[in-house]
Structures are given as C-alpha cells and as structure tokens.
Amino acid sequence: MFIVSCDMETVIDLDIPSHEPVLVLNGLLDTETNAQVVISHSVGAFSTAIPSFINDANVLLYKNNELIGIPLLPDLENLVYVNYIDDSQNVDSLAMYYYKSDYKPEKNENYRIEVNHSDYPSISAETYIPDDISLYNIDIDTISSEEKIGFTFSFDDNASQQNYYRLKLFSSCKKEWENEDGDIEEWNFRGDTRFMSNDPSFPSEIPFEGYTFEGDNVVFTDALFNGQQKTITLDVISDLKYADCDTIIIQFSTFSDDTYSYYNSLGDHSEKGELSIFGGEVIPVYSNVENGLGVFISTNAQQIYLKP
C-alpha cells in the first residue's frame, strides 16, 4: 500500500511539442452578400500569444472548379471584431479584416476556396449553397394572446436529399409611455426575438410553460418529415404589442451538410468553454478546412417580412 501525504506536492513535467502555426480560414457564403472571409493564423493550446490577421495571403474562390475573377483582397479600412473568452473567462475581441470580392454567391452551386501564403502550408475548403425553398400558408395571430404573437408557415421538403434548416426571428420595435412625472419615455429594440415551440423537429428540452423549445434561433433537419409538407408553429415572446413593432422578419435558411455540422457543434463548444474559433487544436468545433483550421460554410437565407 502506498500512502501519499497531503503535505507533499507532486510536480509533473510535460513534454509538450512545439506548435507549428497553420492558416485559419473563417467564412460564410450566402446569396445576399458579396463573398468575404477572414484569414488568420493558429496559436498553440498552451500559448499566451494572440492570433492576428494575415493581410498578404493569396485567396482564390472557385465556382464548380472554375476560378471566379481576381483573388479576394483585404479590406483594411473596415475592422471586424471577433469576440473570444480568455483564460480568465473574460470576454475580449480580436481586430480582424475581411478579404472581399465583388462576386455575390449563387444558389445551387458548389464553391471552393484556396488560400496560399509563403509562411504556411496552403489550405482549402469546399461548400455548397442549396436552392430556394418556397414558404406558404404564412399566418400571423395577434388576437389570441396579448403576451404572445403566433406565427405559422409551411414548406415542402425535398425527398431526394437530406436537408438542413435554420430559423431566426428579427424585430425592430419602439414603445412610448408616460411615466409618473408626466414625461414621455421611449424604449427601442432591434435584434433577435425569442420564440417558443413544441415542434418535434426542434431540439427538445424539459417543458417550460408548456413548450419544449425556447430560443432566438433553431437549427434542425428533415429527419422526421423527409419529402413531406412541413408546417411550423411559433409563439413569439415579447414585452411589446404587435402594433409597437416597426418590422418583424422571419429568416428561414437552408444549409449544406457542412454548415449544419458546424452550427450543431457549437452547442458542445459552448458547454466545454469557448476557446475561440481562432485558437489552437483543442477547439471542439467542426472544421472542413484541409491543412488548416476554421470553417468555410454557406447558407441560402430567405427573409419573410411579417410586418414591413
């Protein structure tokens, strides 16, 4: 039997191999925005160094294996701040820039991106932008409840492939009221709006107030309705009346499988601690970048204005 005294302290020396930095690519192609990506470099998992933007890479975009125009060029006039959590669990941000193109991606097409730099191995990644999906039977219920707004819509799922979807709800609202001093106060809101649902295709949680899902966005597949008509019903949580809102928008996105894998992995990433998508090899987030890190994904996002 071996007895270890609590007063003893054991020091273990770890032989940690040196980190060889690689290129990090992060980009989301969609049909509403010109192509743009961020290029940085990785740091070791135990390093105190901070990743930085690389401004002299050669970034090439291909559609169906044909080069699109000239290389993407860095836009050094417009900063992009990427949030991350440091070792002390404090939120900070990294100053980055986009490599941009005048080209706007198209639906139902394959895209590949290649990034070359003299100091790092070359990297590449591929993604596919799905076709449009028509939404119909859109219904807005502002009468049944004073506290919730009901939204219902339908679409037809393509039976020839597995499909991936995301639903987000945005609103812009303004509310005015008279306080006890007789002065008019104003409250403004613009951004994501939380909604509730019992849809079986959404991630299921312990029922709360009669709903199995609550959030500001949801990612789901067609596993339970492949090739069928799908009807989704939501109740929107809001302290504001429908009349107080200037704009309410449903954003319905179709994903390729790599895009779904990335968003689906973010849940595990959050539970294990956000180490930043620009960090070292220990990040538990899906990546489709060959010889590097990061992710290159795509979406076909359609916006339905429920209140223009």
C-alpha positions in Angstrom: 0.0 0.0 0.0 1.2 3.4 -0.9 0.3 6.4 1.3 0.7 9.8 -0.2 0.9 12.7 2.3 -1.4 15.6 1.8 1.6 17.8 2.5 3.5 16.5 -0.4 3.3 18.2 -3.8 3.9 16.4 -7.0 5.3 18.2 -10.0 4.9 16.6 -13.4 7.0 17.8 -16.3 5.1 17.6 -19.6 7.0 17.4 -22.8 4.6 19.5 -25.0 5.6 19.5 -28.6 6.1 22.9 -30.2 3.2 24.3 -32.2 3.5 24.7 -35.9 1.2 27.6 -36.8 -1.3 27.0 -39.7 -3.7 29.2 -41.6 -7.1 29.7 -40.1 -10.0 30.4 -42.6 -13.4 31.6 -41.5 -16.1 32.5 -43.9 -19.9 32.2 -44.6 -21.1 32.4 -48.1 -24.7 33.5 -48.6 -26.8 34.6 -51.6 -27.4 38.1 -50.1 -23.8 39.3 -49.5 -20.6 39.5 -51.6 -18.1 36.8 -50.8 -15.9 37.6 -47.8 -13.6 35.6 -45.5 -11.2 36.2 -42.6 -7.7 34.8 -42.7 -5.6 34.5 -39.6 -3.1 32.0 -38.0 -3.4 29.5 -35.2 -1.6 29.5 -31.8 -0.7 26.7 -29.6 -3.1 25.4 -27.0 -0.8 26.5 -24.1 0.5 29.6 -25.7 -0.2 33.1 -24.5 0.1 34.5 -28.0 -2.9 36.1 -29.7 -3.9 35.2 -33.2 -3.6 38.0 -35.7 -4.9 38.9 -39.1 -2.8 37.9 -42.2 -3.0 40.6 -44.8 -0.8 39.2 -47.6 -2.3 35.9 -48.4 -3.4 34.8 -51.9 -7.2 33.9 -51.6 -8.8 32.3 -54.6 -12.5 31.4 -55.0 -13.8 28.8 -57.4 -17.4 28.0 -58.6 -17.7 24.5 -59.9 -13.9 24.3 -60.2 -13.7 27.5 -62.3 -11.8 30.4 -60.9 -14.0 33.5 -60.2 -12.4 36.7 -61.3 -9.4 38.1 -59.4 -8.2 37.0 -55.9 -10.1 38.2 -52.9 -8.4 41.3 -51.5 -8.2 42.5 -47.9 -10.4 45.4 -46.9 -8.1 47.2 -44.5 -10.4 50.2 -43.9 -13.2 48.3 -42.1 -12.3 46.4 -38.9 -14.1 43.2 -37.9 -14.1 42.5 -34.2 -14.2 38.8 -33.3 -15.2 38.0 -29.7 -13.4 35.4 -27.6 -13.0 34.3 -24.0 -9.5 34.4 -22.5 -8.0 32.1 -19.8 -9.7 34.2 -17.0 -13.1 33.8 -18.6 -13.2 37.5 -19.6 -14.7 38.5 -23.0 -12.3 40.2 -25.3 -12.1 40.8 -29.1 -9.6 40.5 -31.9 -9.3 43.1 -34.6 -9.5 41.4 -38.0 -10.4 42.3 -41.6 -12.3 40.7 -44.4 -10.8 39.5 -47.7 -13.6 40.6 -50.1 -14.8 40.1 -53.6 -17.3 41.8 -55.8 -18.8 38.5 -56.5 -22.1 37.5 -54.9 -22.5 33.7 -54.5 -25.4 31.9 -56.3 -27.8 29.3 -55.1 -27.5 25.6 -56.1 -23.7 25.9 -56.8 -20.5 24.4 -55.4 -17.7 26.6 -54.2 -14.1 26.0 -53.2 -11.6 28.4 -51.7 -7.9 28.2 -51.7 -5.5 30.2 -49.5 -1.8 30.3 -50.1 1.0 32.0 -48.1 4.7 31.6 -48.1 5.0 31.1 -44.4 2.3 28.4 -44.0 1.0 25.3 -45.7 -1.7 26.0 -48.3 -5.3 25.4 -47.2 -8.6 24.8 -49.0 -12.2 24.2 -48.2 -15.5 23.4 -50.1 -19.1 24.2 -49.5 -22.4 24.1 -51.4 -25.3 26.6 -51.4 -28.7 24.9 -51.6 -31.6 26.0 -53.8 -34.5 28.2 -52.6 -37.4 26.8 -50.7 -40.9 28.4 -51.1 -42.7 29.3 -47.9 -46.5 29.5 -47.9 -49.6 29.5 -45.7 -47.9 32.3 -43.6 -50.3 33.3 -40.8 -49.9 35.9 -38.1 -52.0 35.7 -35.0 -52.1 38.9 -33.0 -55.5 38.3 -31.4 -55.4 35.1 -29.4 -53.0 36.4 -26.8 -51.9 39.8 -25.6 -48.5 38.5 -24.5 -47.5 36.3 -27.5 -47.6 36.6 -31.2 -48.4 33.4 -33.2 -46.6 32.6 -36.4 -47.3 29.7 -38.7 -45.9 28.8 -42.1 -45.4 25.8 -44.3 -42.9 24.5 -46.9 -42.2 21.3 -48.9 -39.1 19.3 -48.1 -37.1 17.8 -50.9 -37.2 14.0 -50.7 -34.1 13.4 -52.9 -31.6 14.6 -50.2 -31.2 15.2 -46.5 -31.9 18.8 -45.8 -30.8 21.2 -43.0 -32.6 24.3 -41.9 -32.2 27.3 -39.5 -34.9 29.6 -38.3 -34.3 33.0 -36.8 -36.7 35.8 -35.9 -35.7 39.5 -36.0 -37.7 42.5 -34.9 -37.4 46.3 -34.7 -39.8 47.8 -32.1 -40.4 51.1 -30.4 -42.6 51.7 -27.4 -43.5 55.0 -25.8 -45.3 55.6 -22.4 -46.0 58.4 -20.0 -44.2 58.0 -16.6 -45.5 59.1 -13.3 -44.0 62.5 -13.7 -45.9 63.1 -16.9 -42.8 62.7 -19.2 -42.8 60.6 -22.3 -40.3 57.8 -22.2 -39.2 55.6 -25.1 -37.8 52.1 -25.4 -36.3 50.7 -28.6 -35.4 47.2 -29.5 -33.7 45.8 -32.6 -32.4 42.3 -33.0 -33.2 38.7 -32.4 -36.6 37.9 -30.9 -37.1 34.9 -28.7 -39.8 32.3 -29.6 -41.3 29.1 -28.2 -42.5 26.0 -29.9 -43.4 22.3 -29.4 -42.2 21.3 -32.9 -40.8 17.7 -32.6 -38.0 18.5 -35.1 -36.5 21.2 -32.8 -34.1 20.2 -30.0 -36.2 19.1 -27.1 -35.8 20.4 -23.5 -37.7 19.9 -20.3 -41.1 21.5 -20.9 -41.2 25.1 -19.6 -44.6 26.9 -19.5 -45.9 24.2 -21.9 -43.1 24.4 -24.5 -40.3 22.1 -25.3 -38.1 24.7 -27.1 -37.3 28.3 -26.4 -34.6 30.4 -28.0 -33.8 33.1 -30.6 -32.8 30.6 -33.3 -33.0 26.9 -34.0 -31.2 24.5 -36.3 -32.9 21.3 -37.4 -33.0 18.6 -40.1 -35.8 16.9 -42.1 -35.3 13.6 -40.3 -38.9 13.5 -39.1 -40.6 14.9 -42.3 -38.4 13.9 -45.3 -40.2 14.6 -48.5 -43.3 15.9 -46.8 -45.0 19.2 -46.3 -43.8 20.7 -43.1 -45.8 23.2 -41.0 -44.0 25.1 -38.2 -45.9 27.0 -35.5 -44.1 29.5 -33.2 -45.2 31.7 -30.3 -43.1 34.9 -30.1 -42.3 36.2 -26.6 -42.4 39.9 -26.4 -43.0 42.7 -23.9 -44.3 44.7 -26.8 -47.5 44.6 -28.7 -47.5 43.8 -32.4 -48.5 47.4 -33.1 -45.4 48.7 -31.3 -43.1 47.0 -33.7 -41.9 48.6 -36.9 -40.6 45.4 -38.5 -40.8 41.7 -37.8 -38.8 39.3 -40.1 -38.6 35.6 -40.3 -35.3 34.4 -41.7 -35.5 30.9 -43.0 -32.2 29.4 -44.1 -31.3 26.2 -45.9 -27.9 24.7 -45.2 -25.4 22.3 -46.7 -24.3 19.4 -44.5 -21.0 21.1 -43.6 -22.9 24.2 -42.4 -25.3 22.1 -40.3 -22.3 20.2 -38.8 -20.7 23.5 -37.8 -23.8 25.1 -36.2 -24.7 21.8 -34.5 -21.3 21.5 -32.9 -21.5 25.0 -31.4 -23.6 23.6 -28.6 -20.9 21.3 -27.4 -18.4 24.1 -27.9 -20.3 26.3 -25.5 -20.6 23.6 -22.9 -16.9 22.9 -22.9 -15.8 26.5 -22.9 -15.5 28.9 -25.8 -11.8 28.9 -26.7 -12.4 31.0 -29.8 -12.6 29.7 -33.4 -9.1 31.3 -34.0 -7.4 29.3 -31.2 -5.4 26.1 -31.0 -6.1 22.5 -31.9 -8.2 21.7 -28.8 -11.3 23.6 -30.1 -14.2 21.1 -30.3 -15.9 22.9 -33.3 -16.5 21.3 -36.7 -13.9 22.3 -39.4 -13.9 21.5 -43.1 -10.6 23.3 -43.8 -7.9 21.0 -45.2 -4.3 21.5 -43.8 -5.6 24.3 -41.5 -8.3 25.4 -39.1 -11.6 27.3 -39.2 -14.6 26.7 -41.3 -16.0 27.6 -44.7 -19.7 27.3 -44.9 -22.7 28.6 -46.8 -26.4 29.3 -46.5 -29.3 30.3 -48.6 -31.3 32.7 -46.4 -34.8 33.9 -47.3 -36.4 36.7 -45.4 -40.2 37.0 -45.0 -41.4 40.4 -43.8 -44.3 39.7 -41.5 -44.5 43.4 -40.8 -42.7 45.6 -43.3 
